[in-house]
Amino acid sequence: MNKKALRKDMSAKKAAMTKTQIERASLRLANRLFETQAYQNAQSVYCYVSFNQEVDTSPILRRAWRDGKRVAVPKCYGKEMRFIWIENMNELAPGFYGIPEPVADAPVAQDERALIIMPGLAFDREGHRVGYGGGYYDRYLEQQPNHPTVALCFDFQMLERLNVDAYDIPVDFVIVDQGEAEAST
């Protein structure tokens, strides 16, 4: 399946999820993230702000602040993306494509070992991802290659293999929600 068709398919599957399904899966994924060494060792977290039925990152942002971590979220400037430090969710407003982003343009985050939590529509076991088509994270990681990276996804977003391009940069690992049964194991 080409990327355009895959994006359409994944967007439709996400749109079919209820708010409750998204909230429950997002909490399970956040709790699994908090158990990882990557999260525990991070002094800073760069995290997307969820939008349009994505895995909800608000529990991650709130927990990172409680854990004493610095938090930065992306802001787009044309084709460039920068991470801006924020201290609470009140510092966000709808921005590029209506996605919540920092109102301020500074301070720009500069922790080259910060854990980056990346969005995406589809993933494979090798960490390849299909994003929304803008290439923002790939360009950022090409310039800032030392960041540990993780993606969180609903079970239907994990595919056996993705067709990727040479410029696509895989994430270090993907945490997949396995549904309600996972919570009881």
Backbone as CSV, one residue per row, in Angstrom:
resi,resn,N_x,N_y,N_z,CA_x,CA_y,CA_z,C_x,C_y,C_z
1,MET,0.847,-1.171,0.000,0.000,0.000,0.000,0.898,1.241,0.000
2,ASN,0.626,2.191,-0.871,1.440,3.403,-0.905,1.101,4.282,0.302
3,LYS,1.967,5.268,0.555,1.799,6.101,1.753,0.489,6.867,1.750
4,LYS,0.073,7.368,0.594,-1.169,8.139,0.524,-2.361,7.266,0.928
5,ALA,-2.445,6.051,0.384,-3.541,5.136,0.717,-3.458,4.703,2.177
6,LEU,-2.237,4.469,2.668,-2.045,4.065,4.059,-2.493,5.180,5.008
7,ARG,-2.150,6.411,4.691,-2.577,7.543,5.527,-4.100,7.628,5.584
8,LYS,-4.735,7.447,4.449,-6.203,7.503,4.392,-6.811,6.369,5.226
9,ASP,-6.273,5.164,5.090,-6.775,4.008,5.830,-6.605,4.197,7.342
10,MET,-5.425,4.616,7.766,-5.164,4.797,9.199,-5.996,5.940,9.779
11,SER,-6.158,7.004,9.013,-6.987,8.118,9.483,-8.427,7.671,9.696
12,ALA,-8.936,6.836,8.800,-10.306,6.326,8.937,-10.430,5.422,10.165
13,LYS,-9.434,4.585,10.407,-9.480,3.699,11.578,-9.411,4.489,12.874
14,LYS,-8.590,5.525,12.903,-8.522,6.368,14.102,-9.837,7.103,14.318
15,ALA,-10.421,7.603,13.246,-11.681,8.345,13.351,-12.817,7.466,13.869
16,ALA,-12.704,6.156,13.679,-13.739,5.223,14.135,-13.639,4.933,15.629
17,MET,-12.545,5.327,16.261,-12.377,5.082,17.697,-13.221,6.058,18.502
18,THR,-13.745,5.578,19.631,-14.485,6.460,20.527,-13.500,7.219,21.412
19,LYS,-13.986,8.292,22.002,-13.156,9.070,22.919,-12.689,8.191,24.089
20,THR,-13.571,7.344,24.589,-13.221,6.449,25.698,-12.137,5.461,25.283
21,GLN,-12.236,4.898,24.088,-11.205,3.976,23.607,-9.847,4.670,23.530
22,ILE,-9.843,5.879,23.017,-8.590,6.629,22.893,-8.011,6.924,24.275
23,GLU,-8.861,7.362,25.203,-8.391,7.691,26.554,-7.800,6.469,27.249
24,ARG,-8.492,5.341,27.192,-8.010,4.130,27.872,-6.707,3.634,27.265
25,ALA,-6.661,3.564,25.938,-5.445,3.104,25.270,-4.288,4.060,25.559
26,SER,-4.563,5.341,25.544,-3.521,6.338,25.793,-2.942,6.208,27.197
27,LEU,-3.796,5.958,28.187,-3.305,5.759,29.554,-2.458,4.497,29.673
28,ARG,-2.885,3.423,29.017,-2.079,2.190,29.036,-0.715,2.443,28.403
29,LEU,-0.705,3.138,27.284,0.554,3.429,26.598,1.439,4.343,27.433
30,ALA,0.863,5.353,28.046,1.641,6.261,28.891,2.281,5.489,30.040
31,ASN,1.515,4.618,30.688,2.059,3.841,31.809,3.194,2.934,31.361
32,ARG,3.089,2.369,30.171,4.190,1.546,29.656,5.412,2.403,29.344
33,LEU,5.181,3.608,28.818,6.295,4.516,28.554,7.025,4.849,29.852
34,PHE,6.280,5.150,30.923,6.886,5.549,32.191,7.789,4.452,32.765
35,GLU,7.554,3.198,32.386,8.357,2.077,32.874,9.664,1.906,32.113
36,THR,9.818,2.585,30.982,11.023,2.390,30.158,12.223,3.141,30.731
37,GLN,13.395,2.594,30.476,14.636,3.273,30.862,14.779,4.599,30.123
38,ALA,14.328,4.622,28.873,14.441,5.850,28.081,13.713,7.001,28.772
39,TYR,12.515,6.749,29.274,11.773,7.797,29.978,12.428,8.089,31.323
40,GLN,12.728,7.058,32.073,13.263,7.245,33.415,14.599,7.985,33.408
41,ASN,15.418,7.748,32.377,16.728,8.382,32.297,16.689,9.788,31.703
42,ALA,15.592,10.147,31.063,15.506,11.443,30.383,15.364,12.580,31.385
43,GLN,16.160,13.614,31.189,15.994,14.831,31.979,14.989,15.756,31.309
44,SER,14.848,15.578,29.983,13.926,16.392,29.196,13.136,15.493,28.266
45,VAL,11.909,15.901,27.992,11.037,15.176,27.068,10.538,16.157,26.023
46,TYR,10.760,15.811,24.751,10.188,16.557,23.638,9.016,15.719,23.154
47,CYS,7.821,16.260,23.199,6.631,15.460,22.920,5.646,16.216,22.051
48,TYR,5.080,15.520,21.082,4.023,16.136,20.292,2.797,16.372,21.181
49,VAL,1.982,17.314,20.791,0.717,17.570,21.478,-0.360,16.892,20.639
50,SER,-1.082,15.964,21.238,-2.039,15.146,20.488,-3.144,15.977,19.846
51,PHE,-3.607,15.453,18.709,-4.593,16.140,17.883,-5.257,15.085,17.000
52,ASN,-6.548,15.229,16.725,-7.236,14.344,15.766,-7.095,12.845,16.055
53,GLN,-7.555,12.393,17.153,-7.586,10.977,17.517,-6.206,10.324,17.616
54,GLU,-5.171,11.114,17.873,-3.859,10.529,18.120,-3.832,9.978,19.543
55,VAL,-2.810,9.177,19.842,-2.586,8.780,21.223,-2.488,10.070,22.026
56,ASP,-3.297,10.173,23.078,-3.366,11.386,23.898,-2.082,11.533,24.699
57,THR,-1.356,12.615,24.478,-0.095,12.834,25.176,-0.229,13.692,26.436
58,SER,-1.429,14.196,26.728,-1.554,15.056,27.911,-1.168,14.340,29.211
59,PRO,-1.484,13.041,29.397,-1.013,12.379,30.622,0.517,12.292,30.686
60,ILE,1.155,12.187,29.550,2.623,12.115,29.507,3.222,13.466,29.879
61,LEU,2.663,14.519,29.314,3.171,15.858,29.611,3.009,16.174,31.096
62,ARG,1.826,15.899,31.643,1.583,16.185,33.063,2.517,15.378,33.970
63,ARG,2.701,14.107,33.655,3.574,13.249,34.474,5.028,13.708,34.371
64,ALA,5.454,14.097,33.175,6.842,14.560,33.010,7.101,15.766,33.905
65,TRP,6.163,16.706,33.943,6.326,17.859,34.832,6.377,17.414,36.291
66,ARG,5.471,16.513,36.685,5.472,16.017,38.077,6.782,15.317,38.411
67,ASP,7.370,14.647,37.409,8.631,13.928,37.630,9.847,14.842,37.572
68,GLY,9.623,16.138,37.407,10.725,17.095,37.397,11.477,17.183,36.079
69,LYS,10.878,16.698,35.018,11.523,16.771,33.706,11.150,18.079,33.013
70,ARG,12.042,18.570,32.184,11.716,19.718,31.352,10.927,19.199,30.161
71,VAL,9.969,19.974,29.708,9.090,19.559,28.622,9.137,20.586,27.501
72,ALA,9.288,20.075,26.279,9.225,20.936,25.099,8.280,20.292,24.099
73,VAL,7.583,21.129,23.357,6.663,20.658,22.321,6.980,21.384,21.017
74,PRO,6.593,20.780,19.884,6.982,21.356,18.602,6.167,22.575,18.195
75,LYS,6.851,23.432,17.449,6.211,24.569,16.803,6.789,24.661,15.396
76,CYS,5.909,24.831,14.409,6.347,24.858,13.017,6.500,26.283,12.514
77,TYR,7.544,26.455,11.735,7.863,27.724,11.070,8.112,27.380,9.605
78,GLY,7.066,27.429,8.803,7.214,26.990,7.408,7.540,25.504,7.373
79,LYS,8.670,25.136,6.797,9.087,23.729,6.707,9.953,23.297,7.882
80,GLU,10.240,24.231,8.789,11.097,23.933,9.925,10.264,23.732,11.189
81,MET,10.726,22.820,12.037,10.083,22.574,13.324,11.127,22.802,14.412
82,ARG,10.724,23.516,15.452,11.571,23.708,16.630,10.777,23.241,17.848
83,PHE,11.489,22.788,18.851,10.844,22.454,20.118,11.011,23.645,21.055
84,ILE,9.897,24.018,21.689,9.865,25.169,22.593,9.551,24.656,24.003
85,TRP,10.339,25.093,24.979,10.076,24.708,26.370,8.734,25.286,26.819
86,ILE,7.941,24.470,27.491,6.712,24.957,28.112,6.646,24.428,29.547
87,GLU,5.873,25.122,30.365,5.734,24.723,31.764,4.327,24.272,32.112
88,ASN,3.382,24.492,31.190,2.028,23.996,31.404,1.251,24.071,30.094
89,MET,0.087,23.441,30.077,-0.729,23.359,28.874,-1.363,24.702,28.498
90,ASN,-1.405,25.641,29.440,-1.974,26.960,29.150,-1.105,27.773,28.201
91,GLU,0.101,27.312,27.945,1.016,28.019,27.046,0.811,27.608,25.589
92,LEU,-0.242,26.820,25.317,-0.518,26.321,23.967,-1.762,26.969,23.378
93,ALA,-1.780,27.061,22.056,-2.943,27.550,21.318,-2.927,26.897,19.943
94,PRO,-4.091,26.811,19.275,-4.091,26.227,17.924,-3.125,26.979,17.015
95,GLY,-2.319,26.184,16.293,-1.327,26.772,15.401,-1.397,26.138,14.026
96,PHE,-0.264,25.719,13.533,-0.120,25.118,12.213,-1.111,23.969,12.038
97,TYR,-1.963,24.022,11.028,-3.006,23.021,10.764,-3.975,22.864,11.924
98,GLY,-4.038,23.833,12.832,-4.925,23.746,13.981,-4.361,22.932,15.130
99,ILE,-3.144,22.436,14.984,-2.500,21.618,16.016,-2.046,22.532,17.155
100,PRO,-2.325,22.157,18.411,-1.863,22.980,19.531,-0.339,23.099,19.526
101,GLU,0.149,24.322,19.677,1.584,24.567,19.751,1.826,25.764,20.661
102,PRO,3.077,25.957,21.085,3.356,27.077,21.991,2.997,28.418,21.367
103,VAL,2.451,29.288,22.196,2.165,30.651,21.765,3.492,31.394,21.578
104,ALA,4.413,31.188,22.502,5.712,31.866,22.455,6.646,31.194,21.448
105,ASP,7.646,31.941,21.009,8.677,31.417,20.112,9.957,31.053,20.854
106,ALA,9.959,31.221,22.159,11.142,30.937,22.953,10.685,30.604,24.372
107,PRO,11.514,29.954,25.144,12.870,29.548,24.819,12.896,28.263,23.981
108,VAL,13.802,28.250,23.001,13.977,27.069,22.154,14.715,26.004,22.960
109,ALA,14.181,24.799,22.946,14.774,23.688,23.686,16.075,23.251,23.018
110,GLN,17.084,23.002,23.857,18.374,22.566,23.326,18.997,21.541,24.254
111,ASP,18.373,20.380,24.332,18.915,19.255,25.087,19.046,18.111,24.090
112,GLU,20.239,17.914,23.565,20.385,16.944,22.485,20.240,15.492,22.925
113,ARG,20.017,15.248,24.207,19.750,13.884,24.694,18.299,13.737,25.159
114,ALA,17.468,14.745,24.926,16.058,14.669,25.330,15.372,13.515,24.610
115,LEU,14.488,12.847,25.307,13.670,11.800,24.711,12.612,12.463,23.839
116,ILE,12.539,12.042,22.569,11.520,12.565,21.670,10.413,11.526,21.512
117,ILE,9.195,11.933,21.835,8.015,11.084,21.645,7.369,11.554,20.350
118,MET,7.367,10.661,19.356,6.997,11.033,17.993,5.611,10.556,17.596
119,PRO,4.908,11.376,16.832,3.595,10.960,16.315,3.765,10.130,15.049
120,GLY,2.683,9.565,14.593,2.698,8.841,13.330,1.359,8.185,13.078
121,LEU,1.174,7.772,11.844,-0.059,7.079,11.457,0.121,5.578,11.417
122,ALA,1.327,5.115,11.061,1.593,3.682,10.976,3.059,3.427,11.313
123,PHE,3.319,2.236,11.836,4.662,1.866,12.286,4.919,0.407,11.928
124,ASP,6.211,0.030,11.914,6.524,-1.396,11.791,7.505,-1.780,12.890
125,ARG,7.791,-3.061,12.975,8.609,-3.594,14.080,10.045,-3.078,14.054
126,GLU,10.485,-2.563,12.925,11.841,-2.026,12.818,11.900,-0.544,13.176
127,GLY,10.779,0.019,13.595,10.752,1.417,13.995,10.461,2.389,12.870
128,HIS,10.224,1.863,11.675,9.859,2.763,10.582,8.469,3.317,10.861
129,ARG,8.252,4.528,10.382,6.970,5.164,10.616,6.523,5.911,9.370
130,VAL,5.222,5.993,9.251,4.623,6.854,8.242,3.924,7.947,9.030
131,GLY,4.374,9.179,8.815,3.786,10.316,9.492,2.687,10.922,8.639
132,TYR,2.511,12.191,8.820,1.422,12.880,8.134,1.847,13.484,6.802
133,GLY,3.107,13.324,6.444,3.564,13.734,5.123,4.363,15.015,5.070
134,GLY,4.549,15.681,6.191,5.295,16.931,6.182,6.800,16.768,6.299
135,GLY,7.256,15.631,6.843,8.684,15.374,6.994,9.363,16.163,8.102
136,TYR,8.584,16.786,8.988,9.160,17.646,10.022,10.105,16.893,10.963
137,TYR,9.660,15.747,11.449,10.497,14.995,12.393,11.722,14.426,11.709
138,ASP,11.601,13.950,10.468,12.758,13.430,9.745,13.807,14.527,9.546
139,ARG,13.371,15.716,9.166,14.318,16.825,8.986,14.954,17.216,10.324
140,TYR,14.138,17.242,11.379,14.675,17.601,12.692,15.731,16.580,13.127
141,LEU,15.407,15.299,13.014,16.335,14.260,13.461,17.574,14.144,12.579
142,GLU,17.468,14.556,11.343,18.647,14.584,10.487,19.653,15.605,11.034
143,GLN,19.145,16.709,11.569,20.000,17.751,12.144,20.380,17.470,13.599
144,GLN,19.560,16.697,14.299,19.735,16.404,15.729,19.672,14.885,15.940
145,PRO,20.687,14.137,15.495,20.584,12.672,15.463,20.787,11.939,16.791
146,ASN,21.173,12.625,17.859,21.510,11.928,19.105,20.340,11.673,20.038
147,HIS,19.168,12.135,19.683,18.015,11.960,20.554,17.542,10.508,20.587
148,PRO,17.250,9.974,21.778,16.499,8.720,21.813,15.066,9.022,21.371
149,THR,14.465,8.101,20.635,13.123,8.338,20.100,12.206,7.162,20.384
150,VAL,10.941,7.469,20.601,9.926,6.458,20.850,8.627,6.921,20.203
151,ALA,7.835,5.941,19.791,6.499,6.228,19.282,5.510,5.356,20.037
152,LEU,4.312,5.853,20.185,3.228,5.132,20.848,2.131,4.940,19.822
153,CYS,1.544,3.728,19.775,0.500,3.535,18.763,-0.573,2.557,19.220
154,PHE,-1.742,2.734,18.605,-2.833,1.796,18.792,-2.484,0.513,18.034
155,ASP,-3.069,-0.606,18.417,-2.683,-1.891,17.822,-2.815,-1.922,16.303
156,PHE,-3.844,-1.326,15.738,-4.046,-1.383,14.292,-3.022,-0.551,13.525
157,GLN,-2.286,0.312,14.221,-1.273,1.131,13.557,0.048,0.390,13.351
158,MET,0.215,-0.755,14.004,1.448,-1.538,13.868,1.276,-2.523,12.719
159,LEU,2.110,-2.361,11.722,2.065,-3.219,10.548,3.324,-4.064,10.470
160,GLU,3.251,-5.135,9.705,4.399,-6.031,9.577,5.589,-5.315,8.939
161,ARG,5.322,-4.598,7.862,6.411,-3.916,7.147,5.857,-2.693,6.431
162,LEU,6.621,-1.612,6.475,6.239,-0.385,5.772,7.199,-0.124,4.619
163,ASN,6.671,0.425,3.557,7.527,0.913,2.479,8.014,2.290,2.900
164,VAL,9.318,2.446,2.993,9.874,3.706,3.458,10.804,4.292,2.409
165,ASP,11.064,5.568,2.555,11.985,6.270,1.673,13.329,6.430,2.363
166,ALA,14.351,6.733,1.595,15.713,6.848,2.123,15.813,7.919,3.217
167,TYR,14.998,8.964,3.137,15.075,10.054,4.120,14.280,9.757,5.389
168,ASP,13.495,8.680,5.432,12.702,8.345,6.618,13.619,7.832,7.724
169,ILE,13.530,8.432,8.890,14.365,8.045,10.026,13.508,7.245,11.008
170,PRO,13.893,5.979,11.269,13.086,5.162,12.186,13.243,5.616,13.643
171,VAL,12.248,5.280,14.454,12.334,5.531,15.894,13.090,4.380,16.539
172,ASP,13.622,4.620,17.733,14.369,3.579,18.438,13.466,2.431,18.857
173,PHE,12.261,2.748,19.306,11.310,1.687,19.646,9.884,2.218,19.615
174,VAL,8.960,1.272,19.428,7.536,1.589,19.359,6.840,0.830,20.478
175,ILE,5.993,1.521,21.219,5.165,0.878,22.241,3.763,0.762,21.642
176,VAL,3.267,-0.467,21.603,1.992,-0.759,20.963,0.958,-1.115,22.020
177,ASP,-0.219,-0.509,21.924,-1.311,-0.876,22.825,-1.923,-2.168,22.332
178,GLN,-2.069,-3.125,23.234,-2.648,-4.413,22.876,-4.104,-4.532,23.290
179,GLY,-4.684,-3.467,23.753,-6.091,-3.494,24.121,-6.321,-3.770,25.586
180,GLU,-7.592,-3.985,25.925,-8.008,-4.151,27.317,-7.339,-5.339,28.008
181,ALA,-7.097,-6.422,27.276,-6.518,-7.616,27.882,-5.143,-7.317,28.484
182,GLU,-4.413,-6.398,27.861,-3.065,-6.053,28.328,-3.110,-5.520,29.761
183,ALA,-4.109,-4.760,30.095,-4.177,-4.128,31.407,-4.306,-5.143,32.540
184,SER,-4.833,-6.311,32.254,-5.043,-7.292,33.303,-3.899,-8.289,33.432
185,THR,-2.914,-8.223,32.551,-1.810,-9.183,32.622,-0.680,-8.693,33.476
